[in-house]
Amino acid sequence: MSKIEKLRGFKDYYPEDMEKREWIFQNMRKIAKNFGFQPIDYPSLEFLEMYRLKSGDELVNQTYSFTDKGNREITLIPEATPSTMRMLVARKDLLKPIKWYNIPKLWRYEEPQSGRNREHYQFNADYFGESGVFVNSEIISLACEVLNSMGLKNLYVVRVNHRKLMEAILERIGSIDVASDLSIIDHFRKESVEEISGKLEEHGIKGQKLKNLVSLLSKSYRAEEMEESLSLIDRDLLNESGYKELRETLNQLKDNGYENIVYDPATVRGLSYYTGIVFEGFDREGKFRSIFGGGRYDGLSELFQGPPIPAIGFGMGDAVLENILRENNCWESVNKDKTYFIIGIGMEGKKVANHILYDLRRKGRKVSMDYSDRNLTNSIKHASSMGFQYIILVGEKEMRNKSITLRDLASGEQKIIGMDNLGEI
C-alpha cells in the first residue's frame, strides 16, 4: 500500500500551532463582540447557483462542487458573503442595523502559494442597514483592532479608496469602459506599468491623461494630500460625493487614533458589486498578500431577491495573518496564558496533587499532572520540553506543611504557597 499523504493545498496543524490559532480566533470573537457584532453560522454546503448569481464563472470554476444524490449541484462554500446575504434576506423580522461576524472554513480550488491554501478559515464582519462615514470608520477600525490586539500595531497599513470617486476619475479622462478599467487598475501592483498602460489605452485613456492617471496610481496619500493628488487629474473631482465621503472617513479614523490609513487610488477591489468605500490591509513592508479586504456593497441584497440594504464588510484570512505574525516575531508570543504541571512524589503525593489539579482547574487554571513513575528530575525535564511555564511540586515536606512549591521553569525561581491560598497562583 502506498503512503497516505495529505492533499496538496491543505495543511495539518499540530498542538503547538493549533493552540495559537485557537487563541487568534477567540481574540477575533472578543474584539467583534466589543464592537457590538453578533455571531452567526451557516452550512459548509450551498447550492452552486448562488455563486453563479453573485460572482460568475471565474469563481465557480474554483469551487469544490459536485452533484449530490438528489441530483443537485452543490459546492463547499468558497466565500462568506453569499451565505451571509442569503440569511439576511430570509428574515424579514430582523431589526436594523444588523452587525454580524463569523469565522467559517472556506474552500477554493486554486494554485496554492504563500498565504493562499485551498482550505482556510476567514474572519468576516458585516454591517447592514446603515451607511455613512461613521459606519465606514467602524468597520475599518474593527479590522485594525483585531490586528492591534495581536501585537501588529504600526506594522500594517490600510489602503482605502472609493469606487464612485474612481469611476468619476475614469470618466473625466476619457474611459469608454469604466467597469473593465476598474478591473485593470485592480492589477496595478501585479502587472507592469507598461501592461496596465497598454490596456487602458485600448479603452480611450491616452497621452497626458494616461500619464497623470499612472502617476496618481503609483503611490498612496495621507488624507491631507488627497486634494493636491486629485487636482493633477481634475480639480472638479473635489466636488464629487465619493471624494467627500472618503476624505471624511479618513479624517474620522485619524481623529480616533488610526494613523496607518491612507488614500490609495489603485485599491479598487475588482468585484463589480462594490458601490462605495473599498479597503485592503497589508503588512507595512509589502512582503505578503493582503491581510484583509472589503468594502461597501449596497446592491447585493437585490440579487438575492431582497430589498435594497446598505451593507459594508470585510474578510480576514488566517493564512496571511499567520505569516505576518511569524514574520514579526508575534507568533510565539500568542496565547501566553500561564500553564502548570503538577508533580506528586510517591503515591500519597500523587493523591494530594490530584486534588490540587481539580481544584485549580475549577479556578480556571490550565493544569496537567504527571501520572507516570518518572523521577523528579525527569518529570521536570518532561514539563520543560512540553512547554509548561510552572511546576507545582507536592512532596513529603509540602504535605507536612500543607503547602506546595511553585517553580518558574524559565527563571528557576520558586516559592512556597499554602494549600489554602492556591487562588494566588
C-alpha positions in Angstrom: 0.0 0.0 0.0 1.4 3.4 -0.9 2.0 6.1 1.7 -1.1 8.1 2.5 -0.4 11.8 2.5 -2.5 15.0 2.9 -3.9 16.7 -0.2 -1.9 19.5 -1.9 -3.0 22.9 -0.8 -4.3 21.7 2.6 -2.5 21.9 6.0 -2.2 19.9 9.2 -2.0 21.8 12.5 -0.2 20.2 15.5 -0.9 21.4 19.1 1.9 23.9 19.2 0.3 25.8 16.3 -3.3 24.9 16.9 -3.3 26.4 20.4 -2.1 29.7 18.9 -4.7 29.6 16.1 -7.5 29.0 18.7 -6.3 32.0 20.6 -6.4 34.1 17.5 -10.0 33.0 16.7 -11.0 33.7 20.3 -9.4 37.1 20.1 -11.3 37.9 16.9 -14.6 36.9 18.6 -13.8 39.0 21.6 -13.0 42.2 19.5 -16.1 41.7 17.3 -18.3 41.4 20.4 -16.7 44.5 21.9 -17.8 46.3 18.8 -21.4 45.0 19.2 -21.2 42.4 16.4 -23.2 39.2 16.9 -22.1 35.7 15.8 -23.8 33.8 13.0 -23.0 30.5 11.3 -24.2 28.6 8.2 -23.7 25.3 6.4 -20.5 24.4 4.7 -22.5 23.3 1.6 -24.6 25.6 -0.6 -26.3 25.4 -4.0 -23.7 26.2 -6.7 -26.2 28.5 -8.4 -25.8 31.0 -5.6 -22.2 31.7 -6.7 -23.1 31.9 -10.4 -25.6 34.5 -9.4 -23.2 36.6 -7.3 -19.7 36.0 -8.6 -19.9 34.5 -12.1 -18.0 31.7 -13.8 -14.5 32.6 -12.6 -15.3 31.8 -9.0 -17.5 28.8 -9.9 -14.5 27.2 -11.7 -12.6 27.4 -8.5 -15.2 25.6 -6.4 -15.1 22.1 -4.9 -18.5 21.3 -6.4 -20.4 18.1 -7.2 -23.8 16.7 -7.9 -25.4 15.1 -4.8 -27.6 12.1 -4.5 -30.6 14.3 -5.2 -29.1 15.4 -8.5 -28.5 18.9 -7.2 -25.4 21.0 -8.0 -23.7 21.6 -4.6 -20.5 23.2 -3.5 -18.3 23.6 -0.5 -18.6 27.3 0.2 -15.7 29.3 -1.4 -16.6 32.6 0.2 -18.7 34.0 3.1 -20.8 36.9 1.7 -23.4 34.9 -0.3 -24.3 32.7 2.7 -24.5 35.8 4.9 -26.7 37.6 2.4 -28.9 34.6 2.0 -29.5 34.5 5.7 -30.1 38.2 5.8 -32.8 38.4 3.2 -34.5 35.2 4.5 -35.6 37.1 7.7 -38.0 40.0 7.3 -38.3 40.4 11.1 -34.7 41.4 11.8 -34.3 44.9 13.2 -31.6 47.1 11.6 -28.9 47.9 11.8 -27.5 44.4 11.9 -23.9 43.7 12.8 -22.8 40.1 12.2 -19.5 38.2 12.3 -18.3 34.6 11.9 -15.2 32.5 11.2 -16.2 29.9 8.6 -13.9 27.4 6.8 -13.8 28.1 3.1 -12.6 26.1 0.1 -11.2 27.1 -3.3 -9.5 25.0 -5.9 -6.8 27.4 -6.9 -3.0 27.3 -7.1 -1.5 27.0 -3.6 1.1 29.6 -2.7 2.3 31.5 0.4 -0.7 32.9 2.2 -3.2 31.0 0.0 -4.3 27.5 0.7 -7.2 25.5 -0.8 -8.8 25.4 2.6 -8.7 28.2 5.1 -10.6 30.0 7.9 -11.7 33.6 7.4 -12.9 36.1 9.9 -15.8 38.1 8.4 -17.7 41.1 9.8 -20.6 42.8 8.0 -22.7 45.9 9.0 -26.2 46.1 7.4 -28.8 48.7 7.3 -26.8 51.9 7.7 -24.3 53.9 5.7 -22.1 56.9 6.0 -18.8 58.0 7.4 -19.3 56.6 10.9 -20.2 53.2 9.7 -17.3 53.1 7.2 -15.0 54.1 10.1 -16.4 51.5 12.4 -15.9 48.5 10.1 -12.3 49.6 9.2 -11.4 50.2 12.8 -12.7 46.8 13.7 -10.2 45.2 11.3 -7.5 47.4 12.8 -8.3 46.5 16.4 -8.1 42.8 15.6 -4.6 43.2 14.3 -3.6 45.6 17.1 -4.7 43.1 19.7 -2.3 40.5 18.3 0.8 42.8 18.6 0.7 44.1 15.0 0.0 47.8 15.7 2.1 50.1 13.4 3.2 47.0 11.4 0.4 47.3 8.8 -1.2 49.9 6.5 -4.8 50.1 5.4 -5.3 51.3 1.8 -8.7 53.0 1.2 -10.4 54.2 -1.9 -14.0 54.9 -3.1 -15.4 53.3 -6.2 -17.6 56.3 -7.1 -14.5 58.6 -7.0 -12.6 56.2 -9.1 -15.4 55.9 -11.6 -15.5 59.7 -11.8 -11.8 59.9 -12.4 -12.0 57.4 -15.3 -15.0 59.2 -16.9 -13.1 62.5 -16.8 -10.1 61.2 -18.6 -12.0 59.5 -21.4 -12.5 55.9 -20.4 -15.0 54.1 -22.7 -15.4 51.1 -20.4 -15.2 52.1 -16.8 -16.1 48.7 -15.4 -13.3 47.0 -17.4 -10.8 49.7 -16.4 -11.5 49.2 -12.8 -10.6 45.5 -13.2 -7.4 46.6 -15.0 -6.4 49.0 -12.2 -7.1 46.2 -9.7 -4.0 44.5 -11.1 -1.8 47.7 -10.9 0.6 46.2 -8.4 0.6 42.7 -10.0 1.5 43.7 -13.6 4.0 46.1 -15.2 3.1 49.8 -15.8 3.6 49.1 -19.5 1.0 46.3 -19.5 -1.5 48.4 -17.5 -1.0 51.4 -19.7 -1.5 49.4 -22.9 -4.8 48.0 -21.7 -6.0 51.5 -20.6 -5.0 53.0 -23.9 -7.3 50.5 -25.7 -10.2 52.0 -23.7 -9.6 55.6 -24.7 -7.2 56.8 -22.0 -4.2 58.3 -23.8 -1.5 60.9 -23.8 -1.0 63.2 -20.8 -4.2 62.0 -19.2 -2.9 58.4 -19.1 0.4 59.7 -17.7 -1.4 61.6 -15.0 -3.5 58.6 -14.1 -0.4 56.3 -13.8 1.3 58.9 -11.7 -1.8 59.1 -9.4 -1.9 55.3 -9.1 1.8 54.9 -8.3 1.6 56.0 -4.7 -0.6 56.3 -1.6 -1.5 59.6 0.1 -2.4 60.8 3.6 -5.8 62.5 3.9 -4.3 65.9 3.8 -2.6 65.1 0.5 -5.8 64.0 -1.3 -6.7 67.4 -2.6 -3.4 68.0 -4.3 -3.2 64.5 -5.7 -6.6 64.7 -7.4 -6.0 68.2 -8.7 -3.5 66.5 -11.0 -6.5 64.9 -12.8 -9.2 67.4 -12.4 -9.9 69.8 -9.6 -13.7 69.4 -10.0 -13.2 65.9 -8.5 -13.2 67.6 -5.1 -16.9 68.2 -5.5 -17.7 64.5 -6.0 -19.7 62.8 -3.3 -17.2 59.9 -3.4 -14.3 62.2 -2.6 -16.1 63.9 0.3 -17.2 60.6 1.9 -13.7 59.1 1.5 -11.9 62.2 2.9 -14.3 62.4 5.9 -13.9 58.7 6.6 -10.1 59.1 6.6 -10.4 62.1 8.9 -12.7 60.3 11.2 -10.3 57.4 11.5 -7.4 59.7 12.1 -9.3 61.7 14.8 -9.8 58.4 16.6 -6.2 57.4 16.7 -5.8 55.3 13.5 -2.7 56.8 11.8 -1.9 53.9 9.5 -4.7 54.7 7.0 -4.0 56.1 3.5 -5.8 57.0 0.3 -4.7 54.5 -2.3 -6.2 55.1 -5.9 -5.0 51.7 -7.0 -7.2 49.9 -4.4 -10.5 49.2 -6.3 -11.4 45.6 -5.3 -12.1 44.2 -8.8 -15.5 42.6 -8.0 -18.3 44.5 -9.7 -20.7 44.6 -6.7 -18.7 47.1 -4.7 -20.5 50.5 -4.6 -18.6 52.9 -2.4 -15.7 52.7 0.1 -13.2 49.8 -0.6 -10.2 48.9 1.5 -7.4 46.4 2.0 -4.9 45.9 4.8 -1.2 45.0 4.1 1.9 44.5 6.1 3.9 47.7 6.1 6.9 46.1 4.3 4.7 44.8 1.5 6.1 41.2 1.7 2.7 39.4 1.7 -0.7 39.3 0.1 -3.4 41.4 1.7 -4.3 40.6 5.3 -7.9 41.7 4.9 -10.1 43.3 2.3 -13.6 44.6 1.9 -15.9 47.5 1.1 -19.5 48.7 0.7 -21.8 46.5 -1.4 -25.2 48.2 -1.1 -26.9 46.5 -4.1 -26.0 42.9 -3.4 -29.2 42.0 -1.5 -31.3 42.6 -4.6 -29.5 39.8 -6.4 -30.9 37.5 -3.6 -34.5 38.8 -4.2 -34.3 41.0 -1.1 -35.0 44.7 -0.7 -32.1 47.2 -1.1 -30.0 47.0 2.1 -27.0 49.2 2.8 -24.0 46.9 3.5 -20.3 47.0 4.2 -18.0 44.3 5.4 -14.6 42.6 5.2 -12.9 39.3 5.3 -9.6 38.4 7.0 -8.0 35.1 6.2 -5.9 33.0 8.6 -3.0 32.1 6.3 -1.6 35.6 5.6 -2.3 36.6 9.2 -0.2 33.7 10.4 2.6 34.6 8.0 2.7 38.2 9.2 2.6 37.2 12.9 5.6 34.9 12.3 7.5 37.5 10.3 7.2 40.0 13.1 8.0 37.6 15.9 4.5 37.8 17.2 3.6 34.1 16.7 5.5 32.7 19.7 4.0 35.4 22.0 0.5 34.4 21.1 -1.5 32.6 23.7 0.9 33.0 26.6 -1.6 32.0 29.3 0.1 30.6 32.4 0.4 26.8 32.3 1.2 24.5 35.2 2.5 20.9 35.5 1.9 19.2 38.9 4.3 16.6 40.1 3.4 14.4 43.1 6.2 12.5 44.9 5.1 9.0 45.9 1.5 7.6 45.9 0.4 9.9 48.7 1.9 12.9 46.9 0.1 12.0 43.8 -3.2 11.7 45.6 -2.8 15.2 47.1 -1.5 16.6 43.8 -4.6 15.1 42.1 -6.9 17.0 44.4 -5.0 20.2 43.7 -5.2 19.5 40.0 -9.0 19.6 40.0 -9.2 22.5 42.4 -7.0 24.6 40.2 -9.0 23.7 37.1 -12.2 24.8 38.8 -10.4 28.1 39.4 -9.8 28.4 35.7 -6.1 27.5 35.5 -4.5 25.5 32.8 -3.1 22.5 34.6 -1.8 19.0 33.8 -0.4 16.3 36.0 2.4 13.8 35.7 0.8 10.4 36.2 4.0 8.5 35.3 6.6 6.9 37.5 9.4 9.2 36.3 11.8 10.5 39.0 11.6 14.2 39.8 14.5 15.3 37.5 12.9 13.6 34.5 9.5 14.9 35.3 10.8 18.5 35.3 12.6 17.9 32.1 9.4 16.5 30.6 7.4 19.5 31.7 10.0 21.9 30.2 10.1 20.0 26.9 6.3 20.2 26.7 6.4 24.0 27.1 4.8 24.3 30.6 5.8 27.5 32.4 5.4 26.4 36.0 6.0 23.3 38.1 3.8 22.6 41.1 5.6 20.2 43.4 3.9 18.1 46.1 6.3 16.0 48.2 6.6 14.9 51.8 7.7 18.4 53.0 4.8 20.1 51.2 2.3 17.6 52.6 3.6 18.0 56.1 3.4 21.8 55.8 0.1 21.8 53.9 1.7 23.7 51.1 3.0 23.4 47.5 6.3 24.5 45.9 5.7 26.7 42.8 8.7 26.9 40.4 9.1 29.1 37.4 10.8 26.9 34.7 12.2 29.9 32.8 13.9 31.7 35.8 14.3 28.8 38.2 12.7 31.0 41.0 10.4 29.2 43.4 8.2 29.9 46.3 6.1 28.2 48.9 2.3 28.7 48.8 -0.1 27.3 51.4 -2.8 25.0 50.2 -5.4 27.4 51.5 -4.0 30.1 49.2 -4.0 28.3 45.8 -6.1 31.1 44.3 -3.0 33.2 44.3 -1.4 31.1 41.6 
